Amino acid sequence: MAGTAVISDVFEIVWDQTAAQGNHTIANPGRAFRVIGCFGTGANNSVMTIKKNDNGGDLICTITMENAGLGASLTDQAGIMSATASQHVLTGGDNIYIAVTAADCTRVVIQCVAAAGYALNVT
């Protein structure tokens, strides 16, 4: 029985900043892609919300830095992806909106794959 297969490299969008809070936009990455994971680095209790386009846009991922009350900063804390898979897909014209609240954040890593990979022959 034949099926379909595609190949796509995983790539990352890495956003670094001086420890801070607030709202930030990565403007128009210029290609269509699907987000498959998000990771954050920052102070304990920091919350990073990643959405399409702006604060009113579709939720992609939420990262909550939790260190069991130890107060230390954390590195590469995994985020929770939204349950709606269509919200993970961005077009070439979409922006990535990052809101940081509660405590400082220094890095967000967004793992992605191409929206449509390269088709492979299946026999």
N, C-alpha and C positions, 0 to 999 in steps of 0.2 A: 504494500500500500504506500503510495507516494504522499508526501505532505509538502509543506513549504518550510523554508529556512532562510533566515537573513543573518548577516553579520554586521555588527556595529561596535566600534571602540567605545569604551567608557572614557569620558573626559570629566574634568573638574573645573568648576568656576570657584576660585578662591578669593575671598574678600577679606583683606587685612585692614586694620585701623588701629590707632592709638586707643587705649581703653576708654570706651565711651558708651553712652546710651543715645537714643534718638531714632529718627527715621532716615533711611538711606535707600537710594535707588541705583541699581546697575542698569543703565539705559541701553535698551535695544541690543542684545547680544548678536543679532544679525543672522541667526539661523534657527531653524526649528529643532527642538529637542524635547526629551522626556526626562524629568527628574526622577532618579531612582533612590536617592538618599541624601540626607543633610546631616552635617556634623558641626558642632560649635565649640569654641574655646572662650573661656571667660570666667568671671568671678562666680562664686557660689550664689545661687538664686537668680542669676540672670535668665531672662526669657527672650528668645529670638524667634520671631514669627516671620515666615517667608511666604509672600503672596505674589500673585500675578499682578503686574501693573501698578497698583496703589493699595492704600489701606482698605479700600472697599472691594478689592479684587479677590479672586478665588484663593482659598487657603491651600498652600502646597505642603507646608511642614511647620511644626512647632518644636523648638529645642528648649528644654528646661534644664538648666544647670543645677544638679542636686548632688551635694557632697555630704549627706547625712549629718548636717550641722557642724562639720569640721571647719567651715569657713574658707578653705583653701580654693584656689582657682582650679578649674578642670580643663582638660585638653581632649578634643575630639569626642565630646559627648554626643551620642546618637540622638537624632530627632525622631519624632513620630510623624509619619506621613499622613496626609488626609485620607479618609476612606474612599473618596471619590476619585477614581483613577484618571478621569478626564481632566481633572484639575492639575495633574502633574505634567501635562503637555503644554509647551509654550511655542508660539509661532515666532518667526524671525523678527516680528515687530513688537513682541511683548517685552515689557520691562520686568525686572526682578526687584521686588520691594522687600526690604528687610527692616523690621521694627525691633528695637532692643529696649527692653524695660527691666525694671527692678534692680539691676546691677550691671556693671560694665562688661562689655564683650570685646574681644580683640580679633576674632576670626570666625568666619563661616565658610565651610566647604560644602558645595552643592555638587553631588555626583550626578552625571547625566549620560544619556545615550542619544544617538541621532533619532529623530522622530520616525524616520523610515530608513532602515538599514539597507545594505546592499543585498539583493536577492541572490541566493545560491541555487544551484541545480540539485534537485532531489529526484532520485529514481527508485 
